[in-house]
Protein backbone atom coordinates (compact mmCIF):
# COMPACT_ATOMS: atom_id res chain seq x y z
CA UNK A 1 0.00 0.00 0.00
CA UNK A 2 2.83 2.40 0.68
CA UNK A 3 3.72 2.56 -3.02
CA UNK A 4 0.17 3.32 -4.17
CA UNK A 5 -0.94 6.88 -5.03
CA UNK A 6 -2.12 9.22 -2.31
CA UNK A 7 -5.88 9.04 -1.66
CA UNK A 8 -8.09 11.93 -2.74
CA UNK A 9 -9.57 12.31 0.73
CA UNK A 10 -7.02 12.06 3.55
CA UNK A 11 -7.80 13.41 7.03
CA UNK A 12 -4.07 13.70 7.72
CA UNK A 13 -3.64 16.14 4.82
CA UNK A 14 -5.73 19.30 4.91
CA UNK A 15 -5.70 21.44 1.79
CA UNK A 16 -5.29 25.15 2.53
CA UNK A 17 -6.62 25.08 6.09
CA UNK A 18 -7.91 28.57 6.92
CA UNK A 19 -8.04 30.35 10.24
CA UNK A 20 -10.98 32.60 10.95
CA UNK A 21 -14.09 32.89 8.85
CA UNK A 22 -14.24 30.89 5.61
CA UNK A 23 -15.90 32.15 2.45
CA UNK A 24 -18.18 29.52 0.93
CA UNK A 25 -19.96 28.91 -2.37
CA UNK A 26 -22.96 26.58 -2.07
CA UNK A 27 -24.07 24.75 -5.20
CA UNK A 28 -27.53 23.19 -5.01
CA UNK A 29 -28.60 25.55 -2.24
CA UNK A 30 -32.34 24.78 -2.40
CA UNK A 31 -31.85 21.01 -2.13
CA UNK A 32 -31.57 18.91 1.01
CA UNK A 33 -27.79 19.33 1.41
CA UNK A 34 -27.88 23.02 0.56
CA UNK A 35 -30.67 23.95 2.97
CA UNK A 36 -29.01 22.10 5.85
CA UNK A 37 -25.66 23.71 5.05
CA UNK A 38 -27.29 27.14 5.17
CA UNK A 39 -28.85 26.30 8.55
CA UNK A 40 -25.35 25.46 9.78
CA UNK A 41 -23.89 28.68 8.37
CA UNK A 42 -26.60 30.88 9.89
CA UNK A 43 -25.87 29.33 13.29
CA UNK A 44 -22.13 29.96 12.90
CA UNK A 45 -21.71 33.44 11.36
CA UNK A 46 -18.30 33.83 12.99
CA UNK A 47 -16.98 30.78 11.11
CA UNK A 48 -18.59 31.00 7.67
CA UNK A 49 -19.71 33.56 5.10
CA UNK A 50 -21.52 32.52 1.92
CA UNK A 51 -20.55 34.55 -1.13
CA UNK A 52 -22.65 32.81 -3.81
CA UNK A 53 -25.52 30.35 -4.26
CA UNK A 54 -26.67 28.23 -7.17
CA UNK A 55 -29.82 26.18 -7.76
CA UNK A 56 -31.65 24.53 -10.61
CA UNK A 57 -34.30 27.26 -10.72
CA UNK A 58 -37.47 25.49 -9.63
CA UNK A 59 -37.66 27.12 -6.18
CA UNK A 60 -36.86 30.78 -6.81
CA UNK A 61 -38.70 32.05 -3.73
CA UNK A 62 -36.54 29.91 -1.46
CA UNK A 63 -33.38 30.89 -3.36
CA UNK A 64 -34.23 34.58 -3.01
CA UNK A 65 -34.88 34.17 0.72
CA UNK A 66 -31.54 32.39 1.14
CA UNK A 67 -29.76 35.16 -0.77
CA UNK A 68 -31.29 37.85 1.44
CA UNK A 69 -30.48 36.07 4.72
CA UNK A 70 -26.90 35.40 3.67
CA UNK A 71 -26.34 38.69 1.80
CA UNK A 72 -24.57 36.89 -1.02
CA UNK A 73 -22.87 38.64 -3.93
CA UNK A 74 -24.14 36.28 -6.64
CA UNK A 75 -27.00 33.86 -7.26
CA UNK A 76 -27.16 31.46 -10.18
CA UNK A 77 -29.87 29.31 -11.77
CA UNK A 78 -29.45 26.62 -14.39
CA UNK A 79 -32.83 27.41 -15.96
CA UNK A 80 -32.54 30.69 -17.86
CA UNK A 81 -36.32 31.09 -18.02
CA UNK A 82 -36.37 31.28 -14.20
CA UNK A 83 -34.49 34.61 -14.16
CA UNK A 84 -37.54 36.95 -14.34
CA UNK A 85 -39.23 35.16 -11.44
CA UNK A 86 -35.99 35.12 -9.46
CA UNK A 87 -35.40 38.82 -10.01
CA UNK A 88 -38.95 39.60 -8.87
CA UNK A 89 -38.56 37.37 -5.80
CA UNK A 90 -35.34 39.18 -4.90
CA UNK A 91 -36.98 42.61 -5.29
CA UNK A 92 -39.76 41.54 -2.91
CA UNK A 93 -37.22 40.62 -0.22
CA UNK A 94 -34.64 43.39 -0.54
CA UNK A 95 -35.16 46.98 0.55
CA UNK A 96 -35.87 49.62 -2.08
CA UNK A 97 -32.37 51.09 -1.72
CA UNK A 98 -30.53 47.78 -1.47
CA UNK A 99 -28.67 46.50 -4.52
CA UNK A 100 -29.71 43.05 -5.70
CA UNK A 101 -27.10 40.32 -6.00
CA UNK A 102 -25.67 39.55 -9.41
CA UNK A 103 -27.67 36.91 -11.28
CA UNK A 104 -26.06 34.26 -13.47
CA UNK A 105 -28.10 31.84 -15.57
CA UNK A 106 -27.64 28.86 -17.82
CA UNK A 107 -26.15 25.38 -17.63
CA UNK A 108 -22.64 26.78 -17.03
CA UNK A 109 -23.65 29.13 -14.21
CA UNK A 110 -22.81 26.74 -11.36
CA UNK A 111 -19.46 25.97 -12.98
CA UNK A 112 -18.60 29.68 -13.05
CA UNK A 113 -19.45 30.00 -9.36
CA UNK A 114 -17.35 26.94 -8.51
CA UNK A 115 -14.27 28.75 -9.82
CA UNK A 116 -15.09 32.06 -8.11
CA UNK A 117 -13.12 33.59 -5.25
CA UNK A 118 -13.78 31.63 -2.05
CA UNK A 119 -12.17 29.13 0.32
CA UNK A 120 -14.57 26.16 0.01
CA UNK A 121 -17.09 25.06 -2.60
CA UNK A 122 -19.88 22.80 -1.34
CA UNK A 123 -21.11 20.80 -4.32
CA UNK A 124 -24.60 19.68 -3.29
CA UNK A 125 -25.93 19.28 -6.84
CA UNK A 126 -27.72 16.00 -7.56
CA UNK A 127 -26.63 13.98 -10.58
CA UNK A 128 -23.73 13.84 -13.00
CA UNK A 129 -24.33 17.48 -14.02
CA UNK A 130 -22.20 18.19 -10.96
CA UNK A 131 -19.04 17.00 -12.76
CA UNK A 132 -18.19 20.30 -14.46
CA UNK A 133 -18.48 22.34 -11.21
CA UNK A 134 -16.37 19.74 -9.39
CA UNK A 135 -13.61 20.02 -11.98
CA UNK A 136 -13.83 23.83 -12.00
CA UNK A 137 -13.50 24.06 -8.21
CA UNK A 138 -10.47 21.76 -8.19
CA UNK A 139 -8.78 23.54 -11.08
CA UNK A 140 -9.32 26.91 -9.37
CA UNK A 141 -7.63 25.58 -6.22
CA UNK A 142 -10.69 25.63 -3.98
CA UNK A 143 -11.26 23.18 -1.16
CA UNK A 144 -14.11 20.95 -2.38
CA UNK A 145 -16.72 19.73 0.10
CA UNK A 146 -18.14 16.98 -2.08
CA UNK A 147 -21.73 15.83 -1.64
CA UNK A 148 -22.19 15.24 -5.38
CA UNK A 149 -20.94 11.65 -5.51
CA UNK A 150 -21.96 11.28 -9.15
CA UNK A 151 -19.25 13.65 -10.37
CA UNK A 152 -16.60 11.42 -8.81
CA UNK A 153 -18.31 8.25 -10.07
CA UNK A 154 -18.55 9.31 -13.72
CA UNK A 155 -15.33 11.30 -13.89
CA UNK A 156 -13.05 9.50 -11.44
CA UNK A 157 -9.82 9.72 -13.47
CA UNK A 158 -10.54 13.35 -14.38
CA UNK A 159 -11.10 14.29 -10.74
CA UNK A 160 -8.03 12.38 -9.58
CA UNK A 161 -5.88 14.14 -12.16
CA UNK A 162 -6.85 17.58 -10.83
CA UNK A 163 -7.23 17.10 -7.07
CA UNK A 164 -4.32 17.97 -4.81
CA UNK A 165 -3.81 15.91 -1.64
CA UNK A 166 -6.34 16.97 0.98
CA UNK A 167 -8.31 19.16 -1.46
CA UNK A 168 -11.47 17.02 -1.31
CA UNK A 169 -13.44 16.62 1.92
CA UNK A 170 -16.34 14.13 1.52
CA UNK A 171 -19.82 15.12 2.70
CA UNK A 172 -21.74 11.85 2.27
CA UNK A 173 -22.45 10.48 5.74
CA UNK A 174 -20.66 7.22 4.93
CA UNK A 175 -17.56 8.83 3.50
CA UNK A 176 -17.38 11.48 6.19
CA UNK A 177 -17.48 8.59 8.66
CA UNK A 178 -14.64 6.76 6.90
CA UNK A 179 -12.72 10.04 6.66
CA UNK A 180 -12.90 10.52 10.43
CA UNK A 181 -12.14 6.90 11.33
CA UNK A 182 -9.12 6.85 9.00
CA UNK A 183 -7.59 9.67 11.04
CA UNK A 184 -6.82 7.07 13.73
CA UNK A 185 -4.18 5.24 11.70
CA UNK A 186 -1.99 5.22 8.63
CA UNK A 187 -2.99 3.81 5.26
CA UNK A 188 -0.72 0.84 5.88
CA UNK A 189 -2.77 0.06 9.01
CA UNK A 190 -6.07 -0.31 7.10
CA UNK A 191 -7.37 -3.82 6.48
CA UNK A 192 -10.77 -2.92 5.03
CA UNK A 193 -13.51 -0.32 4.86
CA UNK A 194 -17.01 -1.25 6.03
CA UNK A 195 -19.78 0.85 4.47
CA UNK A 196 -23.12 0.66 6.26
CA UNK A 197 -26.53 0.68 4.57
CA UNK A 198 -29.89 1.22 6.22
CA UNK A 199 -31.38 -1.38 3.88
CA UNK A 200 -33.98 1.16 2.76
CA UNK A 201 -37.73 0.62 3.04
CA UNK A 202 -37.55 -2.93 1.64
CA UNK A 203 -34.99 -4.53 3.91
CA UNK A 204 -35.69 -8.24 4.33
CA UNK A 205 -37.83 -8.57 1.20
CA UNK A 206 -37.03 -11.03 -1.56
CA UNK A 207 -36.83 -10.13 -5.23
CA UNK A 208 -40.32 -11.53 -5.81
CA UNK A 209 -41.64 -9.42 -2.92
CA UNK A 210 -40.37 -6.32 -4.71
CA UNK A 211 -42.17 -6.95 -8.00
CA UNK A 212 -45.20 -4.81 -7.21
CA UNK A 213 -43.94 -2.17 -4.78
CA UNK A 214 -45.31 1.31 -5.38
CA UNK A 215 -43.71 4.72 -5.82
CA UNK A 216 -45.06 5.80 -2.42
CA UNK A 217 -43.61 2.74 -0.68
CA UNK A 218 -40.20 3.27 -2.28
CA UNK A 219 -40.14 6.93 -1.22
CA UNK A 220 -40.89 6.10 2.44
CA UNK A 221 -37.32 5.83 3.71
CA UNK A 222 -37.25 4.60 7.34
CA UNK A 223 -34.42 6.81 8.66
CA UNK A 224 -33.39 9.58 6.24
CA UNK A 225 -35.27 12.50 4.66
CA UNK A 226 -33.78 13.00 1.18
CA UNK A 227 -34.71 14.03 -2.35
CA UNK A 228 -36.71 11.58 -4.52
CA UNK A 229 -33.82 10.36 -6.70
CA UNK A 230 -31.54 9.62 -3.75
CA UNK A 231 -34.43 8.01 -1.85
CA UNK A 232 -35.17 5.61 -4.73
CA UNK A 233 -31.44 4.91 -5.04
CA UNK A 234 -31.49 3.98 -1.37
CA UNK A 235 -34.46 1.67 -1.93
CA UNK A 236 -32.63 -0.18 -4.74
CA UNK A 237 -29.28 0.15 -2.90
CA UNK A 238 -27.82 1.77 -6.02
CA UNK A 239 -26.78 4.54 -3.68
CA UNK A 240 -24.68 2.04 -1.75
CA UNK A 241 -23.13 0.75 -4.96
CA UNK A 242 -22.15 4.30 -5.92
CA UNK A 243 -20.67 4.78 -2.44
CA UNK A 244 -18.51 1.67 -2.86
CA UNK A 245 -17.07 3.12 -6.08
CA UNK A 246 -16.64 6.49 -4.37
CA UNK A 247 -14.83 4.92 -1.40
CA UNK A 248 -12.47 3.13 -3.78
CA UNK A 249 -11.67 6.41 -5.55
CA UNK A 250 -11.44 8.60 -2.45
CA UNK A 251 -9.32 6.32 -0.30
CA UNK A 252 -7.50 4.20 -2.90
CA UNK A 253 -8.66 0.93 -1.29
CA UNK A 254 -9.24 -2.08 -3.60
CA UNK A 255 -12.84 -3.19 -4.16
CA UNK A 256 -12.25 -6.56 -2.49
CA UNK A 257 -11.44 -4.70 0.74
CA UNK A 258 -14.62 -2.60 0.78
CA UNK A 259 -17.53 -4.38 2.47
CA UNK A 260 -21.22 -3.42 2.75
CA UNK A 261 -23.30 -4.35 5.80
CA UNK A 262 -26.93 -3.52 6.56
CA UNK A 263 -27.49 -1.45 9.69
CA UNK A 264 -31.21 -0.50 9.95
CA UNK A 265 -30.81 2.15 12.66
CA UNK A 266 -28.40 4.27 10.55
CA UNK A 267 -26.47 5.20 13.70
CA UNK A 268 -23.10 3.83 12.60
CA UNK A 269 -22.33 5.57 9.33
CA UNK A 270 -19.33 3.45 8.38
CA UNK A 271 -16.32 1.68 9.92
CA UNK A 272 -12.63 1.07 9.32
CA UNK A 273 -11.06 -2.25 10.28
CA UNK A 274 -7.34 -2.02 11.02
CA UNK A 275 -4.69 -4.70 10.72
CA UNK A 276 -4.45 -5.18 14.50
CA UNK A 277 -8.09 -6.33 14.60
CA UNK A 278 -9.49 -3.04 15.86
CA UNK A 279 -12.57 -1.57 14.16
CA UNK A 280 -13.35 2.13 14.51
CA UNK A 281 -16.95 3.17 13.92
CA UNK A 282 -18.22 6.73 13.49
CA UNK A 283 -21.70 7.10 14.96
CA UNK A 284 -24.29 9.88 15.30
CA UNK A 285 -28.07 10.04 15.02
CA UNK A 286 -29.16 10.29 11.35
CA UNK A 287 -28.63 13.97 10.53
CA UNK A 288 -26.68 15.30 7.55
CA UNK A 289 -25.60 18.48 9.30
CA UNK A 290 -22.80 16.51 10.99
CA UNK A 291 -21.16 15.39 7.72
CA UNK A 292 -21.76 18.83 6.21
CA UNK A 293 -19.95 20.42 9.17
CA UNK A 294 -16.98 18.12 8.58
CA UNK A 295 -16.92 19.14 4.92
CA UNK A 296 -17.04 22.85 5.66
CA UNK A 297 -14.92 23.07 8.80
CA UNK A 298 -12.30 20.31 8.82
CA UNK A 299 -9.88 20.01 10.58
CA UNK A 300 -11.89 22.03 13.08
CA UNK A 301 -15.16 20.67 14.46
CA UNK A 302 -18.29 22.83 14.67
CA UNK A 303 -19.86 22.70 18.15
CA UNK A 304 -23.45 21.41 18.21
CA UNK A 305 -23.53 20.96 14.45
CA UNK A 306 -25.93 18.04 14.86
CA UNK A 307 -27.66 16.14 17.70
CA UNK A 308 -25.68 13.70 19.83
CA UNK A 309 -26.81 10.44 21.40
CA UNK A 310 -28.49 10.29 24.77
CA UNK A 311 -26.45 7.48 26.29
CA UNK A 312 -28.76 7.28 29.32
CA UNK A 313 -31.39 5.58 27.13
CA UNK A 314 -31.23 1.91 26.14
CA UNK A 315 -30.85 1.18 22.44
CA UNK A 316 -30.09 -1.79 20.18
CA UNK A 317 -27.86 -1.57 17.10
CA UNK A 318 -28.22 -4.34 14.52
CA UNK A 319 -26.03 -5.46 11.61
CA UNK A 320 -26.96 -7.88 8.82
CA UNK A 321 -25.26 -9.19 5.68
CA UNK A 322 -26.32 -7.70 2.35
CA UNK A 323 -28.83 -9.72 0.26
CA UNK A 324 -27.16 -9.56 -3.15
CA UNK A 325 -29.94 -11.52 -4.88
CA UNK A 326 -32.71 -9.10 -3.93
CA UNK A 327 -30.42 -6.09 -4.33
CA UNK A 328 -27.90 -6.78 -7.12
CA UNK A 329 -26.94 -3.12 -7.49
CA UNK A 330 -23.88 -3.26 -5.22
CA UNK A 331 -22.38 -6.18 -7.15
CA UNK A 332 -23.03 -4.43 -10.46
CA UNK A 333 -21.41 -1.25 -9.12
CA UNK A 334 -18.29 -3.19 -8.14
CA UNK A 335 -18.22 -4.62 -11.67
CA UNK A 336 -18.43 -1.25 -13.44
CA UNK A 337 -15.99 0.28 -10.97
CA UNK A 338 -13.49 -2.44 -11.80
CA UNK A 339 -14.06 -1.94 -15.53
CA UNK A 340 -13.42 1.78 -15.20
CA UNK A 341 -13.43 4.08 -18.22
CA UNK A 342 -16.96 5.16 -19.11
CA UNK A 343 -18.61 2.12 -17.50
CA UNK A 344 -19.45 3.95 -14.22
CA UNK A 345 -20.92 6.85 -16.22
CA UNK A 346 -23.12 4.42 -18.16
CA UNK A 347 -24.26 2.77 -14.92
CA UNK A 348 -25.13 6.10 -13.31
CA UNK A 349 -26.86 7.64 -16.34
CA UNK A 350 -28.95 4.54 -17.05
CA UNK A 351 -29.98 4.42 -13.41
CA UNK A 352 -31.05 8.08 -13.40
CA UNK A 353 -33.27 7.46 -16.44
CA UNK A 354 -34.75 4.31 -14.92
CA UNK A 355 -35.49 6.07 -11.63
CA UNK A 356 -37.34 8.79 -13.56
CA UNK A 357 -39.31 6.09 -15.39
CA UNK A 358 -40.20 4.37 -12.11
CA UNK A 359 -41.30 7.63 -10.46
CA UNK A 360 -43.47 8.36 -13.52
CA UNK A 361 -45.07 4.90 -13.35
CA UNK A 362 -43.48 3.68 -16.59
CA UNK A 363 -41.23 1.00 -15.09
CA UNK A 364 -41.67 -1.49 -12.22
CA UNK A 365 -39.29 -1.40 -9.28
CA UNK A 366 -37.34 -4.50 -10.28
CA UNK A 367 -37.21 -3.10 -13.81
CA UNK A 368 -34.82 -0.39 -12.63
CA UNK A 369 -31.90 -2.73 -12.04
CA UNK A 370 -32.90 -5.13 -14.83
CA UNK A 371 -32.69 -2.26 -17.32
CA UNK A 372 -29.48 -0.80 -15.88
CA UNK A 373 -27.87 -4.24 -16.03
CA UNK A 374 -28.88 -4.64 -19.67
CA UNK A 375 -27.49 -1.21 -20.61
CA UNK A 376 -24.19 -1.88 -18.82
CA UNK A 377 -23.93 -5.26 -20.57
CA UNK A 378 -24.50 -3.69 -23.99
CA UNK A 379 -21.89 -1.01 -23.30
CA UNK A 380 -19.22 -3.66 -22.95
CA UNK A 381 -15.67 -3.41 -21.64
CA UNK A 382 -13.59 -0.26 -22.17
CA UNK A 383 -10.39 -0.62 -24.17
CA UNK A 384 -7.43 -1.05 -21.79
CA UNK A 385 -5.23 1.99 -21.35
CA UNK A 386 -7.76 4.36 -22.90
CA UNK A 387 -7.59 7.84 -21.36
CA UNK A 388 -10.88 9.41 -20.29
CA UNK A 389 -12.08 12.85 -21.38
CA UNK A 390 -15.13 14.92 -20.45
CA UNK A 391 -16.42 14.38 -24.01
CA UNK A 392 -16.14 10.62 -23.50
CA UNK A 393 -18.20 10.84 -20.33
CA UNK A 394 -20.89 12.99 -21.97
CA UNK A 395 -21.11 10.73 -25.03
CA UNK A 396 -21.39 7.62 -22.87
CA UNK A 397 -24.09 9.22 -20.73
CA UNK A 398 -26.07 10.32 -23.78
CA UNK A 399 -25.98 6.81 -25.21
CA UNK A 400 -26.86 5.19 -21.87
CA UNK A 401 -29.81 7.50 -21.26
CA UNK A 402 -31.21 6.91 -24.74
CA UNK A 403 -30.77 3.15 -24.48
CA UNK A 404 -32.32 3.05 -21.00
CA UNK A 405 -35.37 4.96 -22.30
CA UNK A 406 -35.69 2.56 -25.23
CA UNK A 407 -35.52 -0.52 -23.02
CA UNK A 408 -37.91 1.01 -20.45
CA UNK A 409 -40.45 1.81 -23.17
CA UNK A 410 -40.11 -1.70 -24.56
CA UNK A 411 -40.67 -3.25 -21.12
CA UNK A 412 -43.75 -1.07 -20.59
CA UNK A 413 -45.20 -2.02 -23.99
CA UNK A 414 -44.63 -5.72 -23.32
CA UNK A 415 -46.26 -5.48 -19.91
CA UNK A 416 -49.38 -3.87 -21.42
CA UNK A 417 -49.62 -6.30 -24.34
Helices and strands as residue ranges (DSSP letters): E 22-27, H 32-42, E 48-55, H 60-70, E 74-77, G 80-82, H 83-93, E 102-105, H 109-114, E 120-123, H 130-139, E 143-146, H 149-154, H 156-162, E 168-170, H 173-182, G 187-189, E 190-197, G 200-202, G 208-210, H 215-218, H 228-236, H 238-251, G 255-257, E 258-262, E 268-274, E 279-283, H 288-297, E 320-321, H 329-339, H 343-359, H 365-379, H 390-416
